[in-house]
Amino acid sequence: MNIEPPLPKLLEEISLTNLHRIDVALEGDWSATVVTVWTRKERFLGLSEVRMFHEVLKPSVELYFDNSWVGMHCFKRIDNMNVFDKELALRIIDYVEARLMNTSRIA
């Protein structure tokens, strides 16, 4: 039985009105490993360039807004490695898309 990882609770609590993009990278080496995986204009850009694992550093997802960002770890610990949780990242992106669609219909 495949159990989906729960979405971070904070996603329900934040406004996505000013969300511009979603990036993935290794916390601790962000600048060298950052990949934009979603933008408001282009939507989902794919995960093929994402660094998938590291022994110590933690793969994370960050949502970028006008003047702030929200970061979330996005990995599983497998064989002494922090392995990017692709399924969770896709669920976060899907959740953002769904929220934005509902918001745009109301506005």
N, C-alpha and C positions, 0 to 999 in steps of 0.2 A: 504494500500500500504506500503510495507516494503522498506525503503530507507537505503542503505548500508552507513555506516560511511565512510567519505573520508579517504584515506590513508594520513599519514603525508607527506607533501611536501618534507621534507628532504630526504626521501627514494630515490627519483629520483636523488638527488644531490650527494649522497655518493657512493664511490666505495665499492663493496662487495667482492673484491678480497681476502682480508685477514680476512674475517668473519669466526669465529670459532664456535660460539654458540649464542643462544638466550635464555635469562632468563626472568622470570616473578617473581615479588615480590611486596611487599608493600613499597613504598618510605617512608623512616623514620624508617623502621624495616627490612631492606633488608636482613641482614645476617640470621635472624630467619625465614624468609618467602620465601627465594629464591628457585626457582624450574627451572631447565634447561628443556626447552620445545622443543629445536631443536639443533642439532649439525651437523656440516658439514659431519661427517662420518655416523652417525646413522639417520640423518634427523629428521622428526617429532616424538617426544616422548610422546605427549599427554598433556592434560591440567587437568587431573583428580586430581593432587596434588596441583593445584594452589589455593591459598587463595582467595576466590571469592569476599569478601566485607569487608569493615571497615568503621567505623563512620567518622574517620578523615584522616587516611593514604590513599594514592592514589595508586591503582594498576598500575604498570608500566611494560613496556617491555624494555629490554636492549639488544642491539646487541654488542657482544664482538669481538674486532679485536686484532691484534698483540699487539699494545701498547696503545689502547684506547677503549672507549666504547661510544655508543650513546643511550641515554635513552628517552623514550616517555611515557607520561601518557596514560593509556589504561583503561578507566572506564567511566561509566555513573553515574550521581547522581540520585538515586532512593530512595524514602522514607527516606530521611536524611542519606543515606548510599552511599559510593563510591563503586560501583559494577563493578567488572572486566568485560570488554567488550570482551567477548569470540569471537564474530564475527569479531571484528576489529583485534584481535590478530591472528586469523586464516588467515585473509586477508593479514596481514603483512608477515606471514610465507609463504603463497602462493606466494606473490610478490617476496620474497627473492628467493624461489625455482625457479620461472620462470626466474628471472634475472640470477641466477647461471647457469641454463640450457642453456640460450642463450649465456652466456659468454663462457661456456665450449665448445660449438659447434664452436665458432669463433676461440678460441685459438688453 
